[in-house]
Amino acid sequence: MLVLEDGAPRCLGCADLGHLVFLPRGDTALTRRSREESTLSAVVVRFNRRKGRYERQGVLVEEAGLARAEVRCLADAEARRRRRVRDARLRAARDERFVEAFAAEVRRLFPRCPAERAWSVAAHASVRGSGRVGRTAAGRALAEGAVVSAVVASVRHLDTPYDRLLMDGVPRREARLRIAAEVVAVLRTWGWEGRFGSSGS
């Protein structure tokens, strides 16, 4: 690990950080408390070339501060565990209600869509942390465009040769054009009466 100082690299010792210990990311409470207990601390990042951004790896903290933080964490570990379990249950319940609402909206817009398929579309689009349409602001608001986009994506991947075209090296835009009529046919079969823009092509 090194530090950039005036645009030049410095080792931890030269940067007066050599006495600190590295705490990897992963335990939010321990990290927060270690920084609270340390007079000096530093965030450790690594540049991800594929994503083109710096990503947090952990922190450097004083060894004595880390020890005090560990004692604090041990003291209330059970309470924090129960809180995490409770919060996880609440999130799961909210997610389940949202999937049900999303599936109901799919069935409203596509009244002949099979119930199981509507549920699978909603569940896939709504996975927490996935970045899919169900997690966007429009998706959370059950906006028609977001729901239609989720259904179109499902039909594209499951009811047409779209994925095979991509594997054969066909450019994405061209592949979508080739299967556009098939997507429209399936959606019409499911009772969709709306207009199709680029998301439905």
C-alpha positions as CSV (number, residue, x, y, z in Angstrom):
1,M,0.0,0.0,0.0
2,L,1.2,3.5,-0.8
3,V,0.0,7.1,-0.5
4,L,0.2,9.7,-3.2
5,E,1.7,12.9,-1.9
6,D,2.2,15.9,-4.3
7,G,1.5,13.5,-7.1
8,A,4.3,11.1,-6.1
9,P,3.9,7.7,-4.4
10,R,5.0,7.3,-0.8
11,C,5.1,4.1,1.2
12,L,3.1,4.0,4.4
13,G,6.2,4.6,6.6
14,C,7.2,7.6,4.6
15,A,3.6,8.9,4.9
16,D,3.7,8.5,8.7
17,L,1.0,5.8,8.5
18,G,3.2,2.7,9.0
19,H,2.1,2.2,12.6
20,L,-1.5,1.7,11.5
21,V,-3.1,-1.8,11.0
22,F,-5.3,-2.7,8.0
23,L,-9.0,-3.6,8.7
24,P,-10.7,-5.1,5.6
25,R,-14.1,-3.9,4.7
26,G,-17.1,-6.1,5.6
27,D,-17.9,-5.3,9.2
28,T,-19.6,-1.9,9.2
29,A,-19.9,-1.6,13.0
30,L,-16.3,-2.5,13.6
31,T,-15.1,-0.2,10.9
32,R,-17.1,2.7,12.2
33,R,-16.1,2.2,15.8
34,S,-12.4,1.6,14.9
35,R,-12.3,5.0,13.2
36,E,-14.0,6.6,16.2
37,E,-11.5,5.1,18.5
38,S,-8.4,6.0,16.4
39,T,-6.9,9.5,16.4
40,L,-5.5,8.8,12.9
41,S,-7.1,6.6,10.2
42,A,-7.1,6.3,6.4
43,V,-9.4,4.8,3.8
44,V,-7.8,2.2,1.6
45,V,-8.9,2.0,-2.1
46,R,-7.9,0.1,-5.2
47,F,-8.5,1.2,-8.8
48,N,-10.7,-1.2,-10.7
49,R,-9.6,-0.9,-14.3
50,R,-12.6,-2.8,-15.7
51,K,-15.1,-0.5,-14.0
52,G,-12.9,2.6,-14.2
53,R,-13.3,3.6,-10.6
54,Y,-11.7,3.4,-7.2
55,E,-13.3,0.8,-4.8
56,R,-13.0,0.8,-1.1
57,Q,-11.0,-2.1,0.4
58,G,-10.9,-1.2,4.1
59,V,-9.3,1.2,6.5
60,L,-6.0,1.8,8.3
61,V,-6.6,2.4,12.0
62,E,-4.5,2.4,15.2
63,E,-4.1,-1.0,16.7
64,A,-5.2,0.2,20.1
65,G,-8.3,1.8,18.5
66,L,-9.1,-1.5,16.8
67,A,-8.8,-3.4,20.0
68,R,-11.2,-0.9,21.8
69,A,-13.6,-1.2,18.9
70,E,-13.6,-5.0,19.1
71,V,-14.5,-4.8,22.8
72,R,-17.4,-2.5,22.0
73,C,-18.6,-4.8,19.3
74,L,-18.4,-7.9,21.4
75,A,-20.4,-6.2,24.1
76,D,-23.5,-5.6,21.9
77,A,-22.9,-8.4,19.3
78,E,-26.1,-10.2,20.2
79,A,-28.3,-7.1,20.1
80,R,-26.8,-6.2,16.7
81,R,-27.4,-9.7,15.4
82,R,-31.1,-9.6,16.5
83,R,-31.4,-6.2,14.8
84,R,-29.9,-7.6,11.6
85,V,-32.3,-10.5,11.6
86,R,-35.3,-8.2,12.3
87,D,-34.2,-5.8,9.5
88,A,-33.7,-8.7,7.1
89,R,-37.2,-10.0,7.8
90,L,-38.7,-6.5,7.3
91,R,-36.8,-6.1,4.0
92,A,-38.0,-9.5,2.8
93,A,-41.6,-8.7,3.7
94,R,-41.4,-5.4,1.9
95,D,-39.8,-7.1,-1.2
96,E,-42.5,-9.8,-1.2
97,R,-45.3,-7.2,-1.1
98,F,-43.6,-5.3,-3.9
99,V,-43.2,-8.4,-6.1
100,E,-46.9,-9.1,-5.6
101,A,-47.8,-5.5,-6.5
102,F,-45.5,-5.6,-9.6
103,A,-47.0,-8.9,-10.7
104,A,-50.5,-7.5,-10.3
105,E,-49.5,-4.6,-12.5
106,V,-48.1,-7.0,-15.1
107,R,-51.5,-8.8,-15.1
108,R,-53.4,-5.6,-15.4
109,L,-51.4,-4.4,-18.4
110,F,-51.2,-7.9,-19.9
111,P,-54.4,-9.6,-18.8
112,R,-53.8,-12.9,-20.5
113,C,-50.2,-13.3,-19.3
114,P,-50.0,-16.5,-17.2
115,A,-50.0,-15.8,-13.4
116,E,-46.7,-17.7,-12.9
117,R,-45.0,-15.8,-15.7
118,A,-46.2,-12.5,-14.3
119,W,-44.8,-13.4,-10.9
120,S,-41.4,-14.5,-12.4
121,V,-41.1,-11.3,-14.3
122,A,-41.8,-9.3,-11.2
123,A,-39.4,-11.4,-9.1
124,H,-36.6,-11.1,-11.6
125,A,-37.0,-7.4,-12.1
126,S,-37.1,-6.7,-8.4
127,V,-34.0,-8.4,-7.1
128,R,-32.5,-6.1,-4.4
129,G,-29.1,-4.8,-5.6
130,S,-29.5,-6.0,-9.1
131,G,-29.9,-2.6,-10.8
132,R,-32.8,-4.0,-12.8
133,V,-35.8,-2.0,-13.8
134,G,-37.8,-3.0,-10.7
135,R,-35.2,-1.3,-8.5
136,T,-35.3,2.0,-10.3
137,A,-37.4,4.9,-9.2
138,A,-39.9,4.3,-12.0
139,G,-40.0,0.6,-11.2
140,R,-40.6,1.2,-7.5
141,A,-43.5,3.6,-8.5
142,L,-44.9,0.8,-10.8
143,A,-44.7,3.2,-13.8
144,E,-46.2,1.7,-16.9
145,G,-43.1,2.1,-18.9
146,A,-41.0,0.3,-16.3
147,V,-43.4,-2.6,-16.0
148,V,-43.7,-3.0,-19.8
149,S,-39.8,-2.9,-20.1
150,A,-39.6,-5.7,-17.6
151,V,-42.1,-7.8,-19.6
152,V,-40.5,-7.1,-22.9
153,A,-37.1,-8.1,-21.5
154,S,-38.5,-11.4,-20.3
155,V,-40.2,-12.2,-23.6
156,R,-37.0,-11.2,-25.5
157,H,-34.8,-13.7,-23.5
158,L,-37.3,-16.5,-22.9
159,D,-39.6,-16.6,-26.0
160,T,-37.3,-15.6,-28.9
161,P,-33.9,-16.7,-30.2
162,Y,-32.4,-13.3,-29.0
163,D,-29.8,-14.9,-26.6
164,R,-28.7,-17.3,-29.3
165,L,-28.2,-14.4,-31.8
166,L,-26.0,-12.6,-29.3
167,M,-23.9,-15.8,-28.7
168,D,-23.5,-16.0,-32.5
169,G,-22.0,-12.6,-32.5
170,V,-25.0,-10.6,-33.9
171,P,-24.8,-7.0,-32.6
172,R,-27.4,-6.2,-29.9
173,R,-29.3,-3.6,-31.9
174,E,-29.5,-5.9,-34.9
175,A,-30.5,-8.8,-32.8
176,R,-33.4,-6.8,-31.3
177,L,-34.6,-5.8,-34.7
178,R,-34.6,-9.4,-35.9
179,I,-36.8,-10.6,-33.0
180,A,-39.0,-7.5,-32.7
181,A,-42.0,-9.0,-34.5
182,E,-41.9,-12.1,-32.2
183,V,-41.8,-9.9,-29.1
184,V,-44.9,-8.0,-30.3
185,A,-46.7,-11.2,-31.2
186,V,-46.3,-12.6,-27.7
187,L,-47.3,-9.4,-26.0
188,R,-50.4,-9.1,-28.2
189,T,-51.3,-12.7,-27.3
190,W,-51.1,-11.6,-23.6
191,G,-53.6,-8.9,-24.3
192,W,-51.3,-5.8,-24.6
193,E,-53.0,-3.0,-26.5
194,G,-50.5,-0.3,-26.0
195,R,-48.0,1.2,-28.4
196,F,-44.5,0.0,-28.9
197,G,-41.5,2.2,-28.7
198,S,-37.8,1.3,-28.6
199,S,-38.3,-0.7,-25.5
200,G,-40.7,-3.0,-27.3
201,S,-38.8,-3.4,-30.5
